[in-house]
Amino acid sequence: AHHPGIVCPAGTLLDDRGNICELKAGPDVCVRCCSIQRVGGTVRGQLLASVPDPVSRLAVSWADTSGKVGFVARALTFPLAVRASLKGKAELQQATPLWVAPSRAIANYLVLNGVDRSRIAVVPHGILPFEKTTLQPFSGRPVRFGYFGTLNRPKGIEVLLEAFGALPGEVRAELHIFGVAQNLWEREAFGQWLAGCHRKGDVRLHGRVGPEELSRAYAGVDVLVLPSIYLEVFGLVVLEAFSAGRPVIVTNSGGPEELVREGVDGLIVRRNDPVALAEALMGLASDPARIVRLAEGIRPVRTIEEHLDQLLPIYERAIREAPRSPSLVPGGAEPQATGS
């Protein structure tokens, strides 16, 4: 279960008000929520959610037409698509005998949606650690905050830019952004958020960073900031930063807060709260010695070998407990040798 889309048809577990959803997935909840997010308005979304399935099915045959009629037809198919997604997820959740969850956060959502907790193994990820580097002396230079990830709203980049822009001008700080938007509307939104940042002159855009460049990128920042507003299933960048010797600021968004020891190797702030995030940024930028203390509190990260050591017995259990039945084969027939 490596993504919130395993239970949420919207893919983020964010409701139409931007809060992490705490409800069990189902047509009564999700069709309305997804429709509102789809059309960008409560009234229009509620109208779309009320479209009955027969109308949605009829609209499928119109969906390939061009122009305004084509757009309307595609919109009318949306409630049916959400219901189909929910049905598929429910069937998957009930049919899967064993789940691996990288965090307690996503494990709890599986339980909320009907998966027995005894069928879930919580196995945090491991990584190939980066080279650990010492923080450069802070005398005469700005504190460098780093963001690594997609430039979109669920990842909280909008909140981060607002929080960073709220820092007083005399505070010496830079924000280094590593990542790109995934589509045209995300690029346009990011451009608007950046333009509205009162300290955009202190923002450095580095674009996409390849795996071979990541270690050097982490060495070039002092603190990682992961400002997610949606449910993060894990938060690999936290382990990456720790392995490089860099403390972190994360939000209470699921997986990342399970990795951070507040005040020891990082800070945890309220999600979707630019004021709280600005206070955390300000606290570290005005007291770089605290960054050094947090870096000294970082423990060795979980390695990929340790991850594998825990994962292999789970796969062995899944094989051992798997039902031996022709029903597992499509059509109910036993597999036949092909001779190849």
NORVENFEN-V351044 format. One record per helix or strand of 3 or more residues. SS is the DSSP state (alpha for helix, beta for strand). FROM is the first residue (numbers start at 0). TO is the last residue. If there is no record, write none. Layout:
ss;from;to
SS;FROM;TO
SS;FROM;TO
This chain:
ss;from;to
alpha;3;5
alpha;26;38
alpha;41;48
alpha;52;59
alpha;66;75
alpha;77;94
beta;98;100
alpha;103;111
alpha;116;118
beta;119;121
beta;142;147
alpha;156;164
beta;172;177
alpha;183;194
alpha;199;201
beta;202;206
alpha;210;218
beta;222;225
alpha;235;242
beta;246;250
alpha;254;258
beta;265;268
alpha;273;284
alpha;287;295
alpha;303;320
alpha;325;327
alpha;329;331
